[in-house]
Amino acid sequence: MVSREVWERWLDQVLHHLEHLQLKRRLLSLNSSSAPARLPPAKILGDSLEIFQSHGPWDRQTVEVLVSQTDFRDWLSDESHTGQRVGIEGDKSHHLPSPDVPSTSSVHKLCLFSGNDYLGLSGHPSVRAAAAKAALECGMGPRGAALICGYTDYHRRLELALAELKHTEDCLLCPTGFAANMAVMTALAGVPKGTLDPDVMAYAVFSDSLNHASIIDGVRLAQKNCQADVYQYRHADMVHLEKLLRECKLERKVVVTDSLFSMDGDFAPMKALADLRRKYNFLLIVDDAHGTLVCGENGGGVAEAFNVEHEVDIYVGTLSKAFGCHGGFIATSRKWKEWIQSRGRSFIFSTALPIPVVAAAYAAIGVARQEKWRQRVLWERVRQLSIGLGVDLVSPIAPIIIGTADEAVSASRELLKSGFHVFPIRPPTVPDGSSRLRITLSAAHTEADVQALMAALPHWIKERARSRPSVNIFSSCRWQPSALLERIDSEGPAGKQDPEHQRQNCDTARSLLRTRL
C-alpha cells in the first residue's frame, strides 16, 4: 500500500503522543478452550470445506421465503407496524384469504429480489457447519469488548484472511459495517486535546454526495468534534472533486467514497480517484461493502477489479452482504489499525462479534474462493436482467426510478401480489421525485427466477426503467469476471440464446410464476 508522506508524518506523531499519554490500546487474543491450533491458511480456507459445483437446495432458502396470510396482508396495507403481530397465532380473521390476492393456502411464497446476499452464502452447508461447530465448542465466546476479553484466535484468523483478500498489512473486525465507518471517521478526529498544534490537527474531508449514511454520520461527527472542513462533491464527478481539492489550502486531505453505490448500482470512478490521489496526496478511504467478493477476479473488490487496490489507504467492508454473515471490518496498514483500535469509539465500546459468526464468515471466504462459479452466475444474472429490461446495468444492484413515493409503493405491491419481494426505496434514503424499486440479484437466483420477475413486471415499470435511468447508470466504469466474458465470446458476437432455449426459459418462467400465485 502506498501511503501519503503527510499522513505518515501525522500518524507517527499522534501514535507517539498516544503512547506517551498511555492511551495506545493493545489488541490481545484469548484462545478458546477448544479453538484449534494455528493452522496454515491453505488448510483453514478450504481443505475441510464441503464444496459444490452448482446450486443446491440450500440456495433456494436464501432467495425464497414463506409469509403467513397475516403478514402478507400487513405488507399490502398502509398501516404502521412495529412487528407486534409477527408469529402470533389466535385471531383467525387474520388468516382469511385476501379476495384480491390469489392464494390456495394461508402461506405465500415470495422470491426475494431485495436482499444483499450476493453469492447466496448465508445458507451454504459449509457456512452453517462452521457456525454450528463453533457454537457447540465455544458457545458465543467471551462476551466483552475486543480490547478487554472478546478477541480470540477465531477473530484473528478472520482478520488475517480479510487482510489477505484486500492485500493490506492488517485488518480490524468491527460489530457492523456501520460501526466500521464510524470508527474510521471518528478516529481521524480523535486526537486528544492539547496533543498537537491546532494547525497540525486541521484537515479536510471530501465526500461523495451519494455516500452511505454511515459515512455521512461519521463525517458529521468528525466535523463536530474537531471542526474538520467538510466538502461534498457531486456524485462521481471528478472535475468537481478536483476543483474542491485545488481550492483547499489544508495540507491533510481525506477523500471517502463508496465503491459500489447501494441505491444507484454504479461504481465510483476508481481509476480517476487513484490519479487524483497521486496528484493531491490525499488519504483515500473506500467503503467496499457491496463490492467485496462480488468484484475482482479474486473477490478482492472494486479496487481490485479496476487494478488500483494499492492506491487505497483504508478499506471499510461488511460481512453481512456477499459473505452472507454479519459484522464489519477495516483493512489497512498496521499503523492505521493501531490508531483506529485506540481512537475509534464504535469499535472500542462495542462487544466483539460472537465466535460462531466469525467462524461462519471465515468459512464463507473459503467457499467463495473455491466455488468461483457463484461470482460468474451472479454476473450472468446481471447480464440477463440488463437485456430483459433494455437497460445498461453495471452491477447486481438494479434500481428502477419510479417517481413519487406512492408510485414506488404501489409498484412494489403489484410485484408482491405476483410473488416477488422488491422493496420500494423512498425519501429520505433517496431524493424527492426519485423513489425507486431496488432490484438486487444473487448467485442463488436462477435464469427462471429472473425470467419470472420480468414476466411479472408491469409494462409501465419496464418503460420507466428505460426512460428514467438511475444516476450515472450509464457510467463508463464497468467490470465483469473473465469467466463470463469468455462465455459471452463463445456465444458469438450477439451473445444471444437460440430460439428453442429462449422458449424453454419462458415456459419455465410462466410455470414458476403460476406456482407463486
Residue, then its C-alpha position, 0 to 999 in steps of 0.5 A: m500500500v502506498s501511503r501519503e508522506v503527510w499522513e505518515r508524518w501525522l500518524d507517527q506523531v499522534l501514535h507517539h503522543l498516544e503512547h506517551l499519554q498511555l492511551k495506545r490500546r493493545l489488541l490481545s487474543l484469548n484462545s478458546s478452550s477448544a479453538p484449534a491450533r494455528l493452522p496454515p491458511a491453505k488448510i483453514l480456507g478450504d481443505s475441510l470445506e464441503i464444496f459444490q459445483s452448482h446450486g443446491p437446495w440450500d440456495r433456494q432458502t436464501v432467495e425464497v421465503l414463506v409469509s403467513q396470510t397475516d403478514f402478507r396482508d400487513w405488507l399490502s396495507d398502509e398501516s404502521h407496524t412495529g412487528q407486534r403481530v409477527g408469529i402470533e397465532g389466535d385471531k383467525s380473521h387474520h388468516l382469511p384469504s385476501p379476495d384480491v390476492p390469489s392464494t390456495s393456502s394461508v402461506h405465500k411464497l415470495c422470491l426475494f429480489s431485495g436482499n444483499d446476499y450476493l453469492g447466496l452464502s448465508g445458507h451454504p452447508s459449509v457456512r452453517a457447519a462452521a457456525a454450528k461447530a463453533a457454537l457447540e465448542c465455544g458457545m458465543g465466546p467471551r462476551g466483552a469488548a475486543l480490547i478487554c476479553g472478546y478477541t480470540d484466535y477465531h477473530r484473528r484468523l478472520e482478520l488475517a484472511l480479510a487482510e489477505l483478500k484486500h492485500t493490506e498489512d492488517c485488518l480490524l473486525c468491527p460489530t457492523g459495517f456501520a460501526a466500521n465507518m464510524a470508527v474510521m471517521t471518528a478516529l481521524a478526529g480523535v486526537p486528544k486535546g492539547t496533543l498537537d498544534p491546532d494547525v497540525m490537527a486541521y484537515a479536510v474531508f471530501s465526500d461523495s454526495l451519494n455516500h452511505a449514511s454511515i459515512i455521512d454520520g461519521v463525517r458529521l461527527a468528525q466535523k463536530n468534534c474537531q471542526a474538520d472542513v467538510y466538502q461534498y462533491r457531486h456524485a462521481d464527478m471528478v472535475h468537481l472533486e478536483k476543483l474542491l481539492r485545488e481550492c483547499k489550502l489544508e495540507r491533510k486531505v481525506v477523500v471517502t467514497d463508496s465503491l459500489f453505490s447501494m441505491d444507484g448500482d454504479f461504481a465510483p470512478m476508481k481509476a480517476l480517484a487513484d490519479l487524483r490521489r497521486k496528484y493531491n496526496f490525499l488519504l483515500i478511504v473506500d467503503d467496499a461493502h457491496g463490492t467485496l467478493v462480488c468484484g475482482e477476479n479474486g473477490g478482492g473488490v472494486a479496487e481490485a477489479f479496476n487494478v488500483e487496490h494499492e492506491v487505497d489507504i483504508y478499506v471499510g467492508t461488511l460481512s453481512k452482504a456477499f459473505g452472507c454473515h454479519g459484522g464489519f471490518i477495516a483493512t489497512s496498514r498496521k499503523w492505521k489499525e493501531w490508531i483506529q483500535s485506540r481512537g475509534r469509539s464504535f469499535i472500542f465500546s462495542t462487544a466483539l462479534p460472537i465466535p460462531v459468526v466469525a467462524a461462519a464468515y471465515a468459512a464463507i471466504g473459503v467457499a467463495r474462493q473455491e466455488k468461483w462459479r457463484q461470482r460468474v452466475l451472479w454476473e450472468r444474472v446481471r447480464q440477463l436482467s440488463i437485456g430483459l429490461g433494455v437497460d445498461l446495468v453495471s452491477p447486481i444492484a438494479p434500481i428502477i426510478i419510479g417517481t413519487a413515493d406512492e408510485a414506488v409503493s404501489a409498484s412494489r405491491e403489484l410485484l408482491k401480489s405476483g410473488f416477488h419481494v422488491f422493496p420500494i426505496r423512498p425519501p429520505t434514503v433517496p431524493d424527492g421525485s426519485s423513489r425507486l424499486r431496488i432490484t438486487l440479484s444473487a448467485a442463488h437466483t436462477e435464469a427462471d427466477v429472473q425470467a419470472l420477475m420480468a414476466a411479472l413486471p408491469h409494462w409501465i415499470k419496464e418503460r420507466a426503467r428505460s426512460r428514467p435511468s438511475v444516476n450515472i447508470f450509464s457510467s463508463c466504469r464497468w467490470q465483469p469476471s473473465a469467466l463470463l466474458e469468455r462465455i459471452d465470446s463463445e456465444g458469438p458476437a450477439g451473445k444471444q440464446d437460440p430460439e428453442h432455449q429462449r422458449q424453454n426459459c419462458d415456459t419455465a418462467r410462466s410455470l414458476l410464476r403460476t406456482r407463486l400465485 
